[in-house]
Amino acid sequence: MSRDAERTIYSVGEITRHIKNHLENAFTGIWIAGELSNLKRPSSGHRYFTLKDDQAQISAVMFQSDARRVRFRPEDGMAVLVWGHITVYEPRGNYQIRVKRIEPRGKGELQLAFEQLKAKLEKEGLFAESLKRPLPLLPQRVGIVTSPSGDAVRDVCRILHRRYPNLEVLVYPAKVQGSMAAAEIAQGVRVLNRLGGFDVLIVTRGGGSLEDLWPFNEESVARAIATSAIPVVSAVGHEADFTIADFVADRRAATPSAAAEIVVERKEDFLRHVTVLKGRLDKAVLAGRDRLEAKVQRVAAHHAFMAVRHGVERRSQQVDEADYRIRGLVERRLATLAKRLDETTRRLEAQRIDHKLGQARATLSALSGRLDAAELKTREGAHRTLGRLGAKLDALSPLGVLGRGYSLTWTAQGRLLRRAADAAVGDAVRVDLDKGSLHCRVEDKDDERTT
């Protein structure tokens, strides 16, 4: 009898299958704790990694059908719990764990996924305050993305129509819980943007657990809100609940009802807001007027205008003096004529000659007419003199000269330049025109004027 007949001999494949059957039947549905290392993500969507501790290590595989359900992003060095089955990879004779579920240790899967996505989007700048747009003061059309059968949409619509009965509201029906919810919410934001005509959008749902609210923590919803051309108010859950949508939206409301109150102010609040704006406008107008008055006073105090003003004042004083002299001359002439009239009257009374009295009256009337004519002529002469003085004053006024295309040039010290020799190349000068001034610098000069 041969020795081989006394032995039980297995082929490599047979013994591997025996080991595979024993291991896979003995270790089904087990939890293993360890640290991730050597994580690979090929284009197939599968995940290959090593699970290790300070004593040993085991290979692991997570196929694409299971990997796509993982909410957070596994990284090398992360402490995790995995659940799955021990399998044997026969071509290499290696045992491994086929992972069906993976969780971070010490922190829930959803919480870690939330923190990872929040850090990613914040690094991209999607939460920046500079991107937040103001809500319209009095919207005419509001779009709401939410479940059409939930309490949230009823609360929002009730408050909106109570505060503004003529407000047009359009509800885009979307699931707000479950695996399809995130896609429908993001699609709702995009569809309302394509429709256009909305002043503000509200993305909302009522309260719930972190799992219930999770669609509003999905990256697709965050990016749809971030790219919306219409301002978005996020109102998800209760006051203590925060989602990624809240950080990306232009405004966060603590509850769905609060979102409606933010979008449409009460009439009293609106009127108070208008009153505040009116007060600010009044202050701005008064401040602007004060600035203009101060500017006018500064311009009026400029030495060029003061010189003109003083010249006008001197001419006016001369006109007044001429008028006083004319009035004195006329008054003295009238006094002389009145005195002569009195003397004539006394002589006539002494002579009691009626016909001479009549002649005296005729003479008096003629003299009175001559006096009136003399006074008129004197006044007309005075007015002509005043007109000539005014014309001379206008001719002497620097403003009149400026109006004919001339200009005044001043040094930085306020001295009027009359010769090119009084300025040096590089000096800053100001040129006053009929309308406005030019601030210049001397680039070149000719001390003698050339024609």
C-alpha positions as CSV (number, residue, x, y, z in Angstrom):
1,M,0.0,0.0,0.0
2,S,1.5,3.3,-1.1
3,R,2.0,6.0,1.5
4,D,-0.2,8.4,-0.5
5,A,-3.1,6.2,0.1
6,E,-2.7,6.7,3.8
7,R,-2.7,10.5,3.6
8,T,-5.5,13.0,3.0
9,I,-4.2,15.3,0.3
10,Y,-5.8,18.7,-0.7
11,S,-5.2,20.8,-3.6
12,V,-4.5,24.5,-3.1
13,G,-7.9,25.4,-4.4
14,E,-9.6,22.8,-2.1
15,I,-7.9,23.9,1.1
16,T,-8.6,27.5,0.2
17,R,-12.2,26.7,-0.3
18,H,-12.4,24.9,3.0
19,I,-10.8,27.8,4.8
20,K,-13.1,30.2,3.0
21,N,-16.2,28.2,4.1
22,H,-15.1,28.0,7.7
23,L,-14.1,31.7,8.0
24,E,-17.1,33.1,6.1
25,N,-19.6,30.9,8.1
26,A,-17.9,31.7,11.4
27,F,-17.5,35.5,11.0
28,T,-20.8,36.9,9.4
29,G,-22.1,40.2,10.4
30,I,-19.4,41.3,12.8
31,W,-18.2,44.8,14.0
32,I,-14.5,45.6,13.9
33,A,-12.8,48.7,15.4
34,G,-9.6,50.0,13.9
35,E,-7.8,52.8,12.1
36,L,-8.0,53.4,8.4
37,S,-4.8,53.4,6.3
38,N,-3.8,53.0,2.7
39,L,-7.3,54.1,1.5
40,K,-7.7,53.8,-2.3
41,R,-10.6,55.1,-4.4
42,P,-10.4,53.8,-8.0
43,S,-12.7,55.0,-10.7
44,S,-14.9,51.9,-10.2
45,G,-16.4,53.5,-7.1
46,H,-15.1,50.6,-4.8
47,R,-13.1,51.4,-1.8
48,Y,-10.0,49.4,-0.7
49,F,-8.2,50.1,2.6
50,T,-6.4,48.5,5.5
51,L,-8.0,48.3,9.0
52,K,-5.3,48.2,11.7
53,D,-4.5,48.6,15.4
54,D,-1.2,48.3,17.4
55,Q,-1.3,44.5,17.1
56,A,-2.4,43.5,13.6
57,Q,-4.1,44.6,10.4
58,I,-6.7,43.3,8.0
59,S,-7.5,44.1,4.4
60,A,-10.9,45.5,3.7
61,V,-13.1,46.1,0.6
62,M,-16.3,48.2,0.3
63,F,-18.0,47.8,-3.0
64,Q,-19.5,50.8,-4.8
65,S,-23.2,49.8,-4.0
66,D,-22.3,50.2,-0.3
67,A,-19.8,53.0,-0.5
68,R,-22.2,55.4,-2.2
69,R,-24.4,55.3,0.9
70,V,-21.7,56.6,3.2
71,R,-22.5,60.2,4.2
72,F,-19.0,61.3,5.4
73,R,-15.7,61.1,3.6
74,P,-13.3,58.4,5.1
75,E,-9.7,59.5,5.4
76,D,-6.4,57.8,6.3
77,G,-5.8,57.9,10.1
78,M,-9.5,58.1,11.0
79,A,-10.8,55.8,13.8
80,V,-13.8,53.9,12.5
81,L,-16.2,51.0,13.2
82,V,-16.9,48.7,10.3
83,W,-19.6,46.1,10.0
84,G,-19.4,43.3,7.4
85,H,-18.4,39.7,6.7
86,I,-15.1,37.9,6.6
87,T,-14.3,36.7,3.1
88,V,-11.4,34.9,1.4
89,Y,-10.0,36.2,-1.9
90,E,-9.0,32.9,-3.4
91,P,-6.7,34.0,-6.2
92,R,-4.2,35.3,-3.5
93,G,-5.3,33.2,-0.6
94,N,-5.9,36.4,1.5
95,Y,-8.7,36.9,3.9
96,Q,-10.4,40.3,4.2
97,I,-13.5,41.9,5.5
98,R,-16.2,42.9,3.1
99,V,-17.5,46.1,4.6
100,K,-21.2,46.8,4.4
101,R,-21.3,49.8,6.8
102,I,-18.7,52.2,8.2
103,E,-19.1,54.7,11.0
104,P,-16.6,57.2,12.6
105,R,-15.7,56.4,16.2
106,G,-16.5,58.9,18.9
107,K,-18.6,61.0,16.5
108,G,-21.8,60.2,14.6
109,E,-21.6,59.6,10.9
110,L,-24.0,62.4,10.1
111,Q,-22.3,64.9,12.4
112,L,-18.9,64.2,10.9
113,A,-20.3,64.5,7.3
114,F,-21.9,67.8,8.3
115,E,-18.6,69.1,9.7
116,Q,-16.7,67.9,6.6
117,L,-19.0,69.6,4.1
118,K,-19.3,72.7,6.2
119,A,-15.5,73.1,6.3
120,K,-15.2,72.4,2.5
121,L,-17.9,75.0,1.5
122,E,-16.6,77.6,4.0
123,K,-13.1,77.2,2.5
124,E,-14.6,77.9,-0.9
125,G,-16.1,81.1,0.4
126,L,-19.8,80.1,0.0
127,F,-20.6,81.4,3.5
128,A,-19.0,84.8,3.1
129,E,-21.0,87.8,4.3
130,S,-20.1,89.7,1.2
131,L,-22.2,87.3,-0.8
132,K,-25.3,87.8,1.3
133,R,-27.9,89.9,-0.6
134,P,-30.5,92.1,1.1
135,L,-34.1,91.0,0.9
136,P,-36.6,93.2,-1.0
137,L,-38.4,95.7,1.2
138,L,-41.9,94.8,-0.2
139,P,-41.8,91.7,-2.4
140,Q,-44.6,91.1,-4.9
141,R,-43.9,87.4,-5.7
142,V,-42.5,84.8,-3.4
143,G,-41.5,81.2,-4.3
144,I,-41.5,78.4,-1.7
145,V,-39.7,75.1,-2.0
146,T,-41.2,72.6,0.5
147,S,-43.6,69.7,0.9
148,P,-47.1,70.9,-0.1
149,S,-48.7,68.8,2.7
150,G,-46.6,69.8,5.6
151,D,-47.3,72.2,8.5
152,A,-44.5,74.5,7.4
153,V,-46.1,75.5,4.1
154,R,-49.4,76.2,5.8
155,D,-47.7,78.4,8.5
156,V,-45.7,80.3,5.9
157,C,-48.7,81.0,3.6
158,R,-51.0,81.9,6.4
159,I,-48.6,84.6,7.7
160,L,-47.7,85.9,4.2
161,H,-51.4,86.4,3.2
162,R,-52.3,87.9,6.5
163,R,-49.7,90.5,6.3
164,Y,-50.0,91.1,2.5
165,P,-53.2,89.7,1.0
166,N,-52.2,90.7,-2.6
167,L,-48.8,88.8,-2.4
168,E,-48.4,86.2,-5.1
169,V,-47.1,82.9,-3.7
170,L,-46.0,79.9,-5.7
171,V,-45.2,76.6,-4.0
172,Y,-42.8,74.2,-5.7
173,P,-43.6,70.7,-4.3
174,A,-40.6,68.8,-3.1
175,K,-39.9,65.9,-0.8
176,V,-38.2,67.2,2.4
177,Q,-37.2,63.8,3.8
178,G,-35.7,60.7,2.4
179,S,-33.1,59.7,-0.2
180,M,-34.8,61.7,-3.1
181,A,-35.4,64.9,-1.1
182,A,-32.1,66.6,-1.7
183,A,-32.4,66.2,-5.5
184,E,-36.0,67.6,-5.5
185,I,-35.1,70.6,-3.3
186,A,-32.1,71.6,-5.4
187,Q,-34.3,71.1,-8.6
188,G,-37.0,73.3,-7.1
189,V,-34.5,76.2,-6.5
190,R,-33.2,75.9,-10.0
191,V,-36.7,75.7,-11.6
192,L,-37.9,78.8,-9.8
193,N,-34.8,80.7,-11.0
194,R,-35.5,79.7,-14.5
195,L,-39.2,80.7,-14.3
196,G,-38.0,84.2,-13.0
197,G,-40.1,87.0,-11.7
198,F,-39.7,86.1,-8.0
199,D,-38.4,88.6,-5.5
200,V,-37.4,86.1,-2.9
201,L,-37.4,82.2,-2.3
202,I,-38.1,80.4,0.9
203,V,-36.6,76.9,1.4
204,T,-38.3,75.3,4.4
205,R,-39.6,72.3,6.4
206,G,-40.6,71.7,9.9
207,G,-38.6,70.2,12.8
208,G,-37.2,66.7,13.0
209,S,-34.1,64.7,13.8
210,L,-30.7,65.2,12.2
211,E,-31.6,62.3,9.9
212,D,-34.9,63.9,9.0
213,L,-33.3,67.3,8.2
214,W,-30.3,65.7,6.4
215,P,-31.5,66.6,2.8
216,F,-30.8,70.3,3.7
217,N,-27.2,69.3,4.5
218,E,-26.5,67.8,1.1
219,E,-23.9,69.5,-1.1
220,S,-26.4,69.6,-4.1
221,V,-28.8,71.7,-2.1
222,A,-26.1,74.0,-0.9
223,R,-24.8,74.7,-4.4
224,A,-28.2,75.3,-5.8
225,I,-28.9,77.9,-3.1
226,A,-25.4,79.5,-3.6
227,T,-25.9,79.9,-7.4
228,S,-29.5,81.2,-7.1
229,A,-29.9,84.6,-8.7
230,I,-32.9,85.2,-6.4
231,P,-32.3,85.9,-2.6
232,V,-33.0,82.8,-0.6
233,V,-34.3,82.5,3.0
234,S,-33.6,79.1,4.7
235,A,-36.0,78.0,7.4
236,V,-35.3,74.4,8.4
237,G,-36.5,72.8,11.6
238,H,-36.6,74.7,14.9
239,E,-34.5,77.5,16.3
240,A,-31.8,75.2,17.6
241,D,-31.4,73.3,14.3
242,F,-28.7,74.5,11.9
243,T,-28.2,73.0,8.4
244,I,-25.7,73.7,5.6
245,A,-28.6,75.5,3.8
246,D,-28.7,78.0,6.6
247,F,-25.1,78.9,6.2
248,V,-25.3,79.3,2.4
249,A,-28.6,81.2,2.2
250,D,-28.8,85.0,2.2
251,R,-30.9,84.9,5.4
252,R,-31.6,82.2,8.0
253,A,-34.9,82.0,9.8
254,A,-35.3,80.1,13.1
255,T,-38.6,78.6,12.0
256,P,-40.9,78.5,8.9
257,S,-43.2,81.1,10.5
258,A,-40.2,83.4,11.2
259,A,-39.3,83.1,7.5
260,A,-42.6,84.5,6.5
261,E,-42.3,87.3,9.1
262,I,-38.8,88.2,7.7
263,V,-40.0,88.3,4.1
264,V,-43.0,90.5,4.7
265,E,-42.9,93.0,7.5
266,R,-46.0,94.0,9.5
267,K,-47.6,97.2,8.4
268,E,-46.6,98.9,11.6
269,D,-43.0,97.8,11.2
270,F,-43.0,98.9,7.6
271,L,-44.3,102.3,8.4
272,R,-41.8,102.6,11.2
273,H,-39.1,101.6,8.7
274,V,-40.3,104.3,6.3
275,T,-40.3,106.9,9.1
276,V,-36.7,106.0,9.9
277,L,-35.7,106.3,6.3
278,K,-37.5,109.6,6.0
279,G,-35.6,110.9,9.0
280,R,-32.3,109.8,7.5
281,L,-33.2,111.5,4.2
282,D,-34.1,114.7,6.0
283,K,-30.8,114.7,7.9
284,A,-28.9,114.0,4.7
285,V,-30.7,116.9,2.9
286,L,-30.0,119.3,5.7
287,A,-26.4,118.2,5.9
288,G,-26.1,118.7,2.1
289,R,-27.6,122.1,2.3
290,D,-25.3,123.1,5.1
291,R,-22.3,121.9,3.1
292,L,-23.4,123.9,0.1
293,E,-24.0,127.0,2.1
294,A,-20.5,126.6,3.7
295,K,-19.0,126.2,0.2
296,V,-20.8,129.2,-1.1
297,Q,-19.6,131.3,1.8
298,R,-16.0,130.1,1.2
299,V,-16.3,131.0,-2.5
300,A,-17.8,134.3,-1.7
301,A,-15.0,135.0,0.7
302,H,-12.4,134.5,-2.0
303,H,-10.3,137.6,-2.5
304,A,-11.2,137.8,-6.2
305,F,-14.9,138.1,-5.4
306,M,-14.2,140.3,-2.4
307,A,-12.4,142.7,-4.6
308,V,-15.4,142.9,-7.0
309,R,-17.7,143.3,-4.1
310,H,-15.7,146.1,-2.6
311,G,-15.6,147.8,-6.0
312,V,-19.4,147.6,-6.3
313,E,-19.9,148.9,-2.8
314,R,-17.6,151.9,-3.6
315,R,-19.6,152.7,-6.8
316,S,-22.9,152.4,-4.9
317,Q,-21.6,154.8,-2.3
318,Q,-20.6,157.2,-5.0
319,V,-24.1,157.0,-6.6
320,D,-25.7,157.6,-3.2
321,E,-23.5,160.7,-2.7
322,A,-24.4,162.0,-6.1
323,D,-28.1,161.5,-5.4
324,Y,-27.7,163.4,-2.1
325,R,-26.0,166.3,-3.9
326,I,-28.8,166.5,-6.5
327,R,-31.5,166.3,-3.8
328,G,-29.7,169.1,-1.9
329,L,-29.4,171.3,-5.1
330,V,-33.1,170.8,-5.9
331,E,-34.2,171.5,-2.3
332,R,-32.1,174.7,-2.2
333,R,-33.5,175.8,-5.6
334,L,-37.0,175.2,-4.4
335,A,-36.3,177.1,-1.2
336,T,-35.0,180.1,-3.2
337,L,-38.1,180.1,-5.5
338,A,-40.4,179.8,-2.5
339,K,-38.7,182.7,-0.9
340,R,-39.0,184.8,-4.1
341,L,-42.7,183.8,-4.3
342,D,-43.3,184.9,-0.7
343,E,-41.6,188.3,-1.4
344,T,-43.7,188.8,-4.6
345,T,-46.8,187.9,-2.8
346,R,-46.1,190.4,0.0
347,R,-45.4,193.1,-2.6
348,L,-48.6,192.3,-4.4
349,E,-50.6,192.3,-1.2
350,A,-49.1,195.6,-0.4
351,Q,-50.0,197.1,-3.8
352,R,-53.4,195.2,-3.9
353,I,-53.2,195.2,-7.7
354,D,-55.3,192.4,-9.0
355,H,-53.9,192.2,-12.5
356,K,-50.3,192.2,-11.1
357,L,-51.4,189.4,-8.8
358,G,-52.6,187.4,-11.8
359,Q,-49.3,188.0,-13.6
360,A,-47.5,186.9,-10.5
361,R,-49.5,183.8,-10.4
362,A,-48.8,183.1,-14.1
363,T,-45.1,183.7,-13.4
364,L,-45.3,181.4,-10.4
365,S,-46.9,178.7,-12.5
366,A,-44.2,179.1,-15.2
367,L,-41.5,179.0,-12.7
368,S,-43.1,175.9,-11.2
369,G,-43.1,174.2,-14.6
370,R,-39.5,175.2,-15.2
371,L,-38.7,173.9,-11.7
372,D,-40.3,170.6,-12.5
373,A,-38.5,170.4,-15.8
374,A,-35.2,171.3,-14.2
375,E,-35.8,168.6,-11.5
376,L,-36.7,166.0,-14.1
377,K,-33.6,166.9,-16.2
378,T,-31.4,166.8,-13.2
379,R,-32.7,163.3,-12.2
380,E,-32.3,162.0,-15.7
381,G,-28.8,163.3,-15.8
382,A,-28.1,161.5,-12.5
383,H,-29.6,158.3,-13.8
384,R,-27.4,158.5,-16.9
385,T,-24.4,159.1,-14.7
386,L,-25.4,156.1,-12.6
387,G,-25.7,153.9,-15.7
388,R,-22.3,155.0,-17.0
389,L,-20.8,154.2,-13.6
390,G,-22.5,150.7,-13.6
391,A,-21.2,150.0,-17.1
392,K,-17.7,150.9,-16.0
393,L,-18.1,148.7,-12.9
394,D,-19.1,145.8,-15.1
395,A,-16.1,146.5,-17.4
396,L,-13.8,146.5,-14.4
397,S,-15.4,143.3,-12.8
398,P,-13.1,140.3,-13.2
399,L,-16.2,138.2,-13.6
400,G,-17.2,140.1,-16.7
401,V,-13.7,139.6,-18.2
402,L,-13.9,135.9,-17.4
403,G,-17.2,135.7,-19.3
404,R,-15.5,136.9,-22.4
405,G,-13.0,134.0,-22.4
406,Y,-10.3,135.4,-20.2
407,S,-9.0,133.8,-17.0
408,L,-7.2,134.7,-13.7
409,T,-4.1,132.8,-12.7
410,W,-3.1,132.5,-9.0
411,T,-0.1,131.2,-7.3
412,A,-0.3,128.5,-4.6
413,Q,0.0,131.4,-2.1
414,G,-3.1,133.2,-3.5
415,R,-1.1,135.9,-5.4
416,L,-2.4,137.0,-8.8
417,L,0.0,136.3,-11.6
418,R,0.5,139.2,-14.1
419,R,3.8,138.1,-15.7
420,A,5.3,134.8,-16.7
421,A,8.5,135.7,-14.9
422,D,6.7,135.6,-11.6
423,A,6.2,131.8,-11.8
424,A,8.8,129.1,-12.1
425,V,8.7,125.8,-14.0
426,G,7.1,123.2,-11.7
427,D,5.0,125.7,-9.7
428,A,1.4,124.7,-9.0
429,V,-1.1,127.4,-10.1
430,R,-4.9,127.7,-10.2
431,V,-6.6,129.1,-13.2
432,D,-10.1,130.7,-12.5
433,L,-12.5,130.5,-15.5
434,D,-16.0,131.8,-16.0
435,K,-17.3,128.4,-14.9
436,G,-15.0,126.6,-12.5
437,S,-11.2,126.5,-11.9
438,L,-8.3,124.4,-13.2
439,H,-5.4,123.2,-11.0
440,C,-2.3,123.2,-13.2
441,R,1.5,122.9,-13.0
442,V,3.9,125.0,-15.0
443,E,5.6,122.7,-17.5
444,D,7.3,125.5,-19.6
445,K,7.1,129.3,-19.9
446,D,8.1,132.3,-22.1
447,D,8.9,135.4,-20.0
448,E,8.1,137.6,-23.0
449,R,4.8,137.2,-24.8
450,T,5.1,136.2,-28.5
451,T,2.5,136.8,-31.1
